[in-house]
């Protein structure tokens, strides 16, 4: 009884401090876990700007996996796949690796999560009111719009690899542009043998056939003979045609006559261009 009556207001004030700290600690584990997964994701994909585009558009990285920019218990399809894999006993690192092969957002390009991350687009969001989100219990809510994320939601340019090195190293083919109807684009070949005959291959399917000691990535719909410049570069400006439907892929690759290649040729990586 004496303890209760000894300075009750002071005791109440002293008790408020540890109680407030306890409440804060109880409220923050999920945020700490989310930040941990986000850090693991960034370590797994250090060159991807998918996460940076989320931060630029929403102010935080949470919407890479969550519906809200503040995180919480509602997830996009990619975030919920990670949640399922972690709940099944996988570490965060393993869950991120296993999720790479899924096409979580079911975007029209049919790109898996790794393709999207490699193309700096969003594995968990696609354009329009076509996204399905999930709560903690796994209840789906279809027909959702994406948040205001910077950059492309769906892949535009996907590096398919499979280059064949030559005298000047490994030729590199890259593209810029949004691939929206009637917009400008640029295709740039670098690190090829200077002043050499080069064949620009265009196809509407992914062939991946053995050829000249390397891999011919596109099915050959069109082949254009060109010559590399004095620095081993070719820059092709163009306009994306209006008649290409969204999600339609075109496969591109350069083959260069090069005595330093495996069988007298070197080649660039395959490049997949996907209409927006």
NORJO-V23497 format. One record per residue. N is the residue number from 0. RES is the residue in three letters. PHI is phi in degrees with one decimal (none if undefined). OMEGA is omega in whole degrees, 0 to 359 (none if undefined). BURIAL is # if it has 16 or more other ideal C-beta (glycine too) atoms within 10 Angstrom, else .. Layout:
((N:RES:PHI:OMEGA:BURIAL) (N:RES:PHI:OMEGA:BURIAL))
This chain:
((0:UNK:none:179:.) (1:UNK:-62.7:180:.) (2:UNK:-65.1:181:.) (3:UNK:-67.3:187:.) (4:UNK:-92.6:181:.) (5:UNK:-87.4:177:.) (6:UNK:52.5:182:.) (7:UNK:-54.3:180:.) (8:UNK:-60.0:180:.) (9:UNK:-65.0:180:.) (10:UNK:-61.0:181:.) (11:UNK:-62.1:180:.) (12:UNK:-65.2:180:.) (13:UNK:-66.6:180:.) (14:UNK:-71.7:182:.) (15:UNK:-62.6:183:.) (16:UNK:-65.0:179:.) (17:UNK:-65.3:178:.) (18:UNK:-65.2:178:.) (19:UNK:-65.2:178:.) (20:UNK:-64.5:179:.) (21:UNK:-62.9:179:.) (22:UNK:-63.1:179:.) (23:UNK:-64.8:180:.) (24:UNK:-64.5:179:.) (25:UNK:-69.0:184:.) (26:UNK:-85.8:190:.) (27:UNK:-104.3:182:.) (28:UNK:-58.2:182:.) (29:UNK:-64.1:178:.) (30:UNK:-65.9:178:.) (31:UNK:-63.6:179:.) (32:UNK:-65.0:180:.) (33:UNK:-62.6:179:#) (34:UNK:-62.5:178:.) (35:UNK:-64.4:179:.) (36:UNK:-65.7:180:#) (37:UNK:-63.0:178:#) (38:UNK:-64.5:177:.) (39:UNK:-64.0:179:.) (40:UNK:-61.1:181:#) (41:UNK:-63.9:178:.) (42:UNK:-69.5:180:.) (43:UNK:-71.3:183:.) (44:UNK:-124.9:187:#) (45:UNK:-66.8:183:.) (46:UNK:-93.6:180:.) (47:UNK:-74.7:175:#) (48:UNK:-105.7:176:#) (49:UNK:-55.9:180:#) (50:UNK:-68.6:179:#) (51:UNK:-63.8:179:.) (52:UNK:-65.5:176:#) (53:UNK:-66.4:180:#) (54:UNK:-62.8:180:#) (55:UNK:-61.7:185:.) (56:UNK:-80.4:188:#) (57:UNK:-117.7:179:#) (58:UNK:98.1:177:.) (59:UNK:-139.8:179:#) (60:UNK:-92.2:188:#) (61:UNK:-60.9:185:#) (62:UNK:-72.5:169:#) (63:UNK:-60.4:182:#) (64:UNK:-124.5:186:#) (65:UNK:-106.1:177:#) (66:UNK:-73.0:184:#) (67:UNK:-96.8:176:.) (68:UNK:-70.2:177:#) (69:UNK:-103.0:179:.) (70:UNK:82.5:179:#) (71:UNK:94.4:190:.) (72:UNK:-90.8:174:.) (73:UNK:-115.8:190:#) (74:UNK:-125.0:165:#) (75:UNK:-79.2:187:#) (76:UNK:-64.5:178:#) (77:UNK:-69.1:179:#) (78:UNK:-61.2:181:#) (79:UNK:-71.2:175:#) (80:UNK:-63.0:176:#) (81:UNK:-61.1:179:#) (82:UNK:-60.3:179:#) (83:UNK:-59.8:183:#) (84:UNK:-68.2:178:#) (85:UNK:-69.0:178:#) (86:UNK:-65.8:177:.) (87:UNK:-80.0:175:.) (88:UNK:108.1:179:.) (89:UNK:-80.6:171:#) (90:UNK:-70.0:178:.) (91:UNK:-59.0:180:#) (92:UNK:-62.3:180:.) (93:UNK:-65.4:180:.) (94:UNK:-62.4:179:#) (95:UNK:-63.5:178:#) (96:UNK:-65.0:182:.) (97:UNK:-66.8:182:#) (98:UNK:-72.3:186:#) (99:UNK:-61.4:186:#) (100:UNK:-86.1:181:.) (101:UNK:-87.2:170:#) (102:UNK:-101.7:191:#) (103:UNK:-61.8:186:#) (104:UNK:-85.4:178:#) (105:UNK:51.1:182:.) (106:UNK:-73.5:186:#) (107:UNK:-67.9:178:#) (108:UNK:-83.2:181:#) (109:UNK:59.2:180:.) (110:UNK:-83.7:176:#) (111:UNK:-77.8:186:#) (112:UNK:-60.4:180:#) (113:UNK:-65.8:176:#) (114:UNK:-58.1:182:#) (115:UNK:-66.4:180:#) (116:UNK:-65.3:179:#) (117:UNK:-65.5:180:#) (118:UNK:-92.2:178:#) (119:UNK:63.3:176:#) (120:UNK:-107.2:190:#) (121:UNK:-109.5:178:#) (122:UNK:-71.2:185:#) (123:UNK:-109.0:184:#) (124:UNK:-136.8:172:#) (125:UNK:-131.0:186:#) (126:UNK:-72.7:171:#) (127:UNK:79.1:181:.) (128:UNK:-82.7:184:.) (129:UNK:-124.5:183:#) (130:UNK:-88.3:174:#) (131:UNK:-107.2:178:.) (132:UNK:-112.4:187:#) (133:UNK:-138.1:173:#) (134:UNK:-92.1:183:.) (135:UNK:-59.1:181:.) (136:UNK:-85.2:180:.) (137:UNK:89.7:179:.) (138:UNK:-71.7:183:.) (139:UNK:-82.8:172:.) (140:UNK:-125.2:182:.) (141:UNK:-79.8:173:.) (142:UNK:75.0:183:.) (143:UNK:-98.1:174:#) (144:UNK:-81.1:177:.) (145:UNK:-76.3:173:#) (146:UNK:-72.4:184:#) (147:UNK:-81.8:182:.) (148:UNK:-93.5:177:#) (149:UNK:-74.0:177:.) (150:UNK:75.8:183:#) (151:UNK:-88.5:175:#) (152:UNK:-77.1:180:#) (153:UNK:-112.0:181:#) (154:UNK:-61.3:174:#) (155:UNK:-114.0:178:#) (156:UNK:-121.1:179:#) (157:UNK:-122.3:177:#) (158:UNK:-77.1:184:#) (159:UNK:-93.7:178:#) (160:UNK:71.0:175:.) (161:UNK:69.0:175:.) (162:UNK:-74.4:178:#) (163:UNK:-117.4:184:#) (164:UNK:-64.6:178:#) (165:UNK:-139.7:185:#) (166:UNK:-59.9:185:.) (167:UNK:-97.5:182:#) (168:UNK:108.2:182:.) (169:UNK:-105.8:179:.) (170:UNK:-59.3:184:#) (171:UNK:-126.4:175:#) (172:UNK:-109.9:180:#) (173:UNK:-137.1:179:.) (174:UNK:-126.6:173:#) (175:UNK:-130.8:181:.) (176:UNK:127.5:184:#) (177:UNK:-87.5:182:.) (178:UNK:57.8:170:#) (179:UNK:-94.1:184:.) (180:UNK:-47.8:174:.) (181:UNK:65.8:177:.) (182:UNK:-106.1:183:.) (183:UNK:-75.3:174:.) (184:UNK:-142.4:178:#) (185:UNK:-137.9:174:.) (186:UNK:-110.9:185:#) (187:UNK:-126.9:173:.) (188:UNK:-101.0:177:#) (189:UNK:-132.6:175:#) (190:UNK:62.4:174:#) (191:UNK:-94.5:177:#) (192:UNK:-64.2:180:#) (193:UNK:-65.3:174:.) (194:UNK:52.2:184:.) (195:UNK:-118.2:173:#) (196:UNK:-62.1:181:.) (197:UNK:-135.4:182:#) (198:UNK:-118.1:180:#) (199:UNK:-91.2:185:#) (200:UNK:-102.9:178:#) (201:UNK:-124.0:178:#) (202:UNK:-146.5:180:#) (203:UNK:-102.5:178:.) (204:UNK:-146.6:180:.) (205:UNK:-92.9:185:.) (206:UNK:-89.5:181:#) (207:UNK:52.7:182:.) (208:UNK:-102.2:175:.) (209:UNK:-60.4:183:.) (210:UNK:-159.9:174:#) (211:UNK:50.7:179:#) (212:UNK:81.1:179:.) (213:UNK:-130.3:181:#) (214:UNK:-130.4:174:#) (215:UNK:-82.8:187:#) (216:UNK:-77.2:182:#) (217:UNK:-83.1:161:#) (218:UNK:-67.4:190:.) (219:UNK:-87.1:173:#) (220:UNK:-92.3:182:.) (221:UNK:-146.9:175:.) (222:UNK:-129.9:183:.) (223:UNK:-119.0:179:.) (224:UNK:-82.9:181:.) (225:UNK:-135.6:177:.) (226:UNK:-135.2:178:.) (227:UNK:-69.8:179:#) (228:UNK:-82.2:183:.) (229:UNK:-64.7:176:.) (230:UNK:-106.1:180:.) (231:UNK:76.9:185:#) (232:UNK:-119.0:168:.) (233:UNK:-134.2:177:#) (234:UNK:-117.2:181:.) (235:UNK:-116.2:171:.) (236:UNK:-82.4:181:.) (237:UNK:-158.0:175:.) (238:UNK:-123.3:180:.) (239:UNK:-71.1:185:#) (240:UNK:-67.3:185:.) (241:UNK:-80.1:190:.) (242:UNK:-87.5:184:.) (243:UNK:-83.6:181:#) (244:UNK:-70.8:179:.) (245:UNK:-57.9:179:.) (246:UNK:91.3:182:.) (247:UNK:-74.4:182:.) (248:UNK:-97.8:171:#) (249:UNK:-127.4:184:#) (250:UNK:-106.2:188:#) (251:UNK:-132.7:176:#) (252:UNK:-165.6:173:#) (253:UNK:-107.8:168:#) (254:UNK:-119.5:187:#) (255:UNK:-122.0:173:#) (256:UNK:-66.6:190:#) (257:UNK:-157.3:181:#) (258:UNK:-62.4:179:.) (259:UNK:-83.1:178:.) (260:UNK:-81.9:185:#) (261:UNK:-58.3:181:.) (262:UNK:-133.6:178:.) (263:UNK:83.3:178:.) (264:UNK:-140.0:163:#) (265:UNK:-119.1:179:#) (266:UNK:-145.5:174:#) (267:UNK:-79.9:167:#) (268:UNK:-62.2:167:#) (269:UNK:-75.4:180:#) (270:UNK:-130.2:179:#) (271:UNK:-102.8:177:#) (272:UNK:-106.0:187:#) (273:UNK:-119.9:183:#) (274:UNK:-60.8:179:#) (275:UNK:-101.6:none:#))
